[in-house]
Amino acid sequence: MPRYELPEFTARFNALFDTSENLSREHHPTLWSIVTLKARMRVLACDISTGQLSNLRSGKTTNPGGYHLDGLARAFGVTPMVWFSQEVFRSELERLTRERDARRGLELRP
């Protein structure tokens, strides 16, 4: 049985990793690192190793299972549909960018 390949998974993962912020510390959003993302996913009851996350980030692994797709989406604060729909991915990435810029006090552009 052929495996279903996720379209542009690595690019989407890296865009979410670079755009969203770790909001687990109230009033102190921080950029993600492999270690902080692993810790956040553990809090969300989704265990993943730093090696697995590193492989996802580098593109060595491009087809994680549903358990990890769901955990990653929850950690980034997006719907799991970002992995399957370009339209949903774009919409969520724009939302994350607006929210991040608002937290940073940057002027929002229409």
C-alpha positions as CSV (number, residue, x, y, z in Angstrom):
1,M,0.0,0.0,0.0
2,P,1.6,3.3,-1.0
3,R,2.1,6.0,1.7
4,Y,0.3,9.3,1.4
5,E,2.9,12.1,1.1
6,L,2.1,15.4,2.7
7,P,2.4,18.3,0.3
8,E,5.2,20.6,1.2
9,F,5.3,19.4,4.8
10,T,8.9,20.6,5.6
11,A,8.2,24.1,4.2
12,R,4.9,24.4,6.2
13,F,6.5,23.0,9.4
14,N,9.4,25.5,9.1
15,A,7.1,28.4,8.3
16,L,4.9,27.7,11.4
17,F,8.1,27.1,13.5
18,D,9.5,30.5,12.5
19,T,6.2,32.5,12.6
20,S,4.4,31.3,15.6
21,E,5.6,32.0,19.1
22,N,5.8,29.8,22.2
23,L,3.0,31.3,24.4
24,S,3.4,28.9,27.3
25,R,4.9,31.6,29.5
26,E,2.2,34.1,30.0
27,H,3.1,37.6,28.9
28,H,6.5,36.4,27.7
29,P,6.2,34.9,24.2
30,T,9.4,33.4,22.9
31,L,10.6,32.0,19.6
32,W,10.5,28.2,19.3
33,S,13.5,26.0,19.6
34,I,13.5,22.2,19.2
35,V,13.7,21.9,22.9
36,T,10.9,24.3,23.8
37,L,8.6,22.7,21.1
38,K,9.4,19.2,22.5
39,A,8.5,20.5,26.0
40,R,5.3,22.1,24.8
41,M,4.2,18.9,23.0
42,R,4.9,16.9,26.1
43,V,2.6,19.2,28.1
44,L,0.0,18.5,25.4
45,A,0.4,14.7,25.9
46,C,2.2,14.2,22.6
47,D,5.7,12.7,23.1
48,I,8.3,13.3,20.4
49,S,12.0,13.3,20.6
50,T,14.3,16.2,19.8
51,G,15.8,14.0,17.1
52,Q,12.4,13.5,15.4
53,L,11.8,17.3,15.6
54,S,15.2,18.0,14.1
55,N,14.5,15.5,11.3
56,L,11.2,17.2,10.6
57,R,12.9,20.6,10.5
58,S,15.7,19.5,8.2
59,G,13.4,17.6,5.8
60,K,15.0,14.3,6.6
61,T,11.5,13.1,7.7
62,T,8.6,14.5,5.7
63,N,5.7,12.2,6.6
64,P,4.9,12.1,10.3
65,G,2.0,10.2,11.6
66,G,-1.4,11.7,12.6
67,Y,-0.5,11.7,16.3
68,H,2.5,14.0,15.7
69,L,0.7,16.1,13.1
70,D,-2.1,16.8,15.7
71,G,0.4,17.5,18.4
72,L,2.4,19.9,16.3
73,A,-0.7,21.8,15.2
74,R,-1.9,22.1,18.8
75,A,1.6,23.3,19.9
76,F,1.6,25.9,17.2
77,G,-2.0,26.9,17.9
78,V,-3.4,26.0,14.5
79,T,-5.8,23.5,13.1
80,P,-4.4,20.2,11.9
81,M,-5.8,21.0,8.4
82,V,-2.8,23.2,7.8
83,W,-0.9,20.0,6.8
84,F,-3.5,19.1,4.1
85,S,-4.8,22.4,2.7
86,Q,-2.8,25.2,1.2
87,E,-5.7,27.6,1.7
88,V,-6.0,26.7,5.4
89,F,-2.2,26.9,5.8
90,R,-2.0,30.4,4.3
91,S,-4.9,31.6,6.4
92,E,-3.5,30.3,9.6
93,L,0.0,31.6,8.8
94,E,-1.5,35.1,8.1
95,R,-3.4,34.9,11.4
96,L,-0.2,33.9,13.4
97,T,1.7,36.7,11.7
98,R,-0.9,39.3,12.6
99,E,-1.1,38.1,16.2
100,R,2.7,38.0,16.6
101,D,3.1,41.5,15.2
102,A,0.3,42.8,17.5
103,R,2.1,41.3,20.5
104,R,5.3,43.0,19.4
105,G,3.5,46.3,18.9
106,L,4.1,46.5,15.2
107,E,1.8,48.4,13.0
108,L,-0.7,46.2,11.3
109,R,-1.2,46.5,7.6
110,P,-4.4,45.6,5.9
